[in-house]
């Protein structure tokens, strides 16, 4: 089930997907690629941005085989210069960005006292600044045109800190703060802003992430089955079409967002019990 919070601004322009130019960072796999496919299925022309040129080519071939209009640009989203260069080339080819989805991100779990400083730095550079660079690149044009949609992928870990994510969660909390503030600034100009809070999603990133999870982290998540990226993509498309702000692709995440502060003492006791069991 997809539960979304509706926060529309009177008079805001709807973003039309048919014929729109959608740019997706992290578009070569996972949520990004699934979202590109979903947007293309609704008639959007899609541009994919990611670091690995080879994976981008494979993703483009996959989308084109389904009839999508697609182009790619390789860039490390942590580099403002690379993001600006990539977006400039895509805009020159396909026109201004109408829909931005910032799906590029990394998660590196681990014990706080054991993680290298570089891990903390990289999470902020990729997850937060990688989002910020893309948003700052497209927002001025959207404001001038009084239209467009900016969608950032945060995380359920931005709603409640989780054991083992001292490097990742703060970066995603920062994305949440950015989008909540940006929503109030850009909505009056006719620009739709959304923030997505997915739980674990069955992606290559999750497979890499699982290699580093402390056993306590795995015990907290229990036997919850990861969500399919296509489910998250459907929630994103729905949010753009209906101009939703907060997007919770899973009922449990929606409940966490609604009840988190009230339920925190109970949730913390549950977490403490699972950590103790994991250590015995």
Buried (B, 14 or more C-beta within 10 A) or exposed (E): EBBBBEBEBEEBBBBBBEEBBBBBBBBBBBBBBBBBBBBBBBEBBBBBBBBEEEBBBBBBEBBEEEEBBBBBBBBBBBBBEBBBBBBEBBBEEBEBBBBBBBBBBBBBBBEEEEBEEEBBEBBBBBBBBBBBBBBEBBBEBBBEBEBBBBBBBBBBBBBBBBBBBBBBBBBBBBBBBBBBEBBEEBBEBBBBBBBBBBBBBBBEBBEEBBEBBBEBBBBBBEEEEBBBBBBBBBBBBBBBBEBBBBBBBBEEBBEBBBEEEEBEEEBEEEBEEBBEEBEE
